[in-house]
């Protein structure tokens, strides 16, 4: 899913961060996915190998045993996110799961540790931030029959560095940003 704000701008001199389990072809395919030519000004990817961390270890769900990768590319006043998952247990193919960037760390068994959604307005001090695809990072996805899924989005802001996480929720994201129980997370350090 690509945001309505999917305009691609020239790269800034900040690094590209890839977090998660590297999916073959993701880094090579990034140029095609973002519409930029090879050899552009994006920096080399920093890769941390991690699997999804289970936030509901006492319950069985479709994400148990799943693997993910997250690529983040920051450019001028926008940020591109590519979330790829594999080994998702076969579920109803119409099921959509919500996924969002959160302000806190990814701690297995502790969904509360991830804190609230990363909201660009709130991060910059707005006490009544709006909740939308323009202020938060929403990466909803649907797994295919082979247990793979992906979400692509560009947001009109850059993420303030820190220890963050992408949390996968049990439901698709509603217009108010809610998406149900926190099932799993991916650590993100910017």
C-alpha positions in Angstrom: 0.0 0.0 0.0 1.5 3.4 -1.0 0.4 6.6 0.7 -1.3 9.3 -1.3 1.9 11.2 -0.3 4.2 8.9 -2.3 6.1 11.7 -4.0 9.8 10.7 -4.1 12.4 13.4 -3.5 16.2 13.4 -3.9 18.0 11.6 -1.1 19.4 13.3 1.9 22.8 12.5 3.3 21.3 10.4 6.1 21.8 6.6 6.2 19.4 4.0 5.0 18.4 1.6 7.8 17.3 -2.0 7.2 16.0 -3.9 10.2 14.9 -7.4 10.4 15.6 -10.6 8.5 17.1 -9.8 5.1 14.8 -10.9 2.3 16.9 -11.7 -0.8 16.4 -9.1 -3.5 14.9 -6.5 -1.2 17.9 -4.1 -1.2 18.4 -4.7 -4.9 14.8 -4.2 -5.6 14.5 -1.0 -3.6 15.4 1.2 -6.6 12.7 -0.2 -8.7 10.1 0.1 -5.9 10.9 3.7 -5.3 11.2 4.7 -8.9 14.8 5.9 -8.6 17.7 4.8 -10.7 20.6 2.7 -9.4 23.6 4.7 -8.3 21.5 7.5 -6.7 22.6 9.3 -3.5 21.0 6.9 -1.1 23.5 5.5 1.4 24.4 1.9 1.9 22.0 -0.1 4.1 22.8 -0.9 7.7 21.4 -4.4 8.4 20.4 -5.9 11.8 19.2 -9.5 11.6 16.2 -10.0 13.9 13.1 -12.1 13.7 9.7 -10.9 14.8 9.4 -10.8 18.6 6.3 -12.4 20.0 4.2 -10.0 22.1 1.6 -12.7 23.0 3.8 -15.7 23.9 1.0 -17.5 25.7 -1.2 -17.4 22.6 -0.9 -19.0 19.2 -1.3 -16.7 16.2 -0.4 -16.5 12.5 2.8 -14.6 13.2 4.4 -17.3 15.4 7.5 -18.3 13.4 7.2 -15.4 10.9 10.2 -13.4 9.8 10.3 -9.8 8.6 12.5 -7.1 7.2 11.9 -3.4 7.3 13.7 -0.9 5.1 13.6 2.8 5.8 14.9 5.4 3.4 14.9 9.0 4.4 14.8 11.7 1.8 14.6 15.5 2.3 11.2 15.9 4.0 9.8 12.4 3.5 10.6 8.8 4.5 10.0 5.6 2.6 9.1 2.3 4.4 9.1 -1.2 2.9 7.9 -4.0 5.3 8.2 -7.5 4.0 7.1 -10.6 5.9 7.4 -14.3 5.3 6.4 -17.6 7.0 3.1 -16.2 8.1 0.9 -19.1 9.0 -1.9 -19.6 6.5 -5.0 -17.6 7.5 -8.1 -16.3 5.8 -6.7 -14.4 2.7 -9.0 -11.5 3.4 -7.5 -10.8 6.8 -5.6 -7.6 7.0 -3.2 -6.9 9.9 -2.3 -3.4 11.0 1.4 -2.5 11.6 2.7 0.8 12.8 5.9 2.5 13.8 5.9 3.0 17.6 7.9 5.4 19.8 9.3 2.7 22.2 11.4 -0.4 22.0 10.4 -3.9 20.8 10.5 -6.1 23.9 9.3 -9.8 23.5 6.3 -10.5 25.7 5.7 -6.8 26.5 3.6 -4.9 24.0 3.3 -2.0 26.3 7.0 -1.3 26.1 6.6 -0.1 22.4 4.6 2.9 23.7 2.3 4.9 21.5 2.3 5.2 17.7 5.1 7.4 16.4 3.1 10.6 15.5 5.2 13.3 13.9 3.0 16.1 15.3 3.2 14.7 18.8 7.0 14.1 18.6 7.4 17.8 17.7 5.3 19.0 20.7 1.7 19.2 19.4 -0.6 18.5 22.3 -3.5 17.7 20.1 -2.0 15.8 17.2 -4.1 14.6 14.3 -4.1 10.8 13.7 -3.7 9.9 10.0 -1.5 8.4 7.3 0.1 11.9 7.1 1.2 12.0 10.7 1.9 8.3 11.5 3.5 5.3 9.7 0.7 2.8 8.9 2.0 -0.4 7.2 -1.1 -2.6 7.0 -0.7 -5.9 5.0 -2.5 -9.0 3.9 -0.6 -12.3 3.7 -0.9 -14.3 0.4 -1.5 -18.1 0.2 2.3 -18.7 0.5 2.6 -16.8 3.8 4.3 -13.7 2.4 3.2 -10.1 2.7 4.5 -6.6 2.1 3.6 -3.0 2.7 5.1 0.1 1.1 4.5 3.6 2.2 6.0 7.1 2.0 5.2 9.6 4.7 5.7 13.3 4.4 8.1 13.6 7.4 11.4 12.3 8.6 11.6 10.1 11.8 13.5 11.5 14.8 16.3 9.1 15.6 15.9 6.8 18.6 14.9 3.3 19.7 11.6 2.5 18.0 9.6 -0.6 16.9 7.2 -1.6 14.3 4.3 -3.4 16.0 2.0 -5.8 14.1 -1.6 -5.7 15.4 -4.5 -8.2 15.1 -6.8 -5.9 13.1 -6.5 -3.5 10.2 -5.9 0.1 11.1 -9.1 2.1 11.7 -9.5 5.8 10.8 -8.7 6.6 14.5 -5.4 4.7 14.3 -6.5 1.7 16.4 -5.8 -1.8 15.2 -6.4 -4.2 18.1 -4.1 -6.4 20.1 -0.3 -6.1 19.7 0.9 -9.5 18.3 4.5 -9.1 17.4 7.2 -6.4 16.8 10.4 -5.6 14.9 13.1 -3.6 16.7 14.1 -0.4 14.9 17.1 1.8 16.0 17.5 5.0 14.0 
